[in-house]
Amino acid sequence: MSDEDITRDSNGAELKDGDSVTLIKDLKVKGSSETIKRGTLVKNIRLTAKLDEIECSTKQVKGLVLRTEFLKKA
């Protein structure tokens, strides 16, 4: 695995399947009236084929895809 194939958070920390991350910004969920607040802890993330996106679930929204630029490793 080369250095370009590593998924990284907003601070440059490496992310792996099963990690926990924290949101660094309030995010509105498309197709819903929900807003996920800054500081929300998201557990057990799954990496996707795109290096700048992860899949996860929160209490409010299941099957959510988040961009790594809005996350930091917990």
Secondary structure, 3 states (H helix, E strand, C coil): CCHHHCCECCCCCECCCCCCEEECCCEECCCCCCEECCCCEECCCEECCCCCEEEECCCCCCCEEEEHHHEEEC
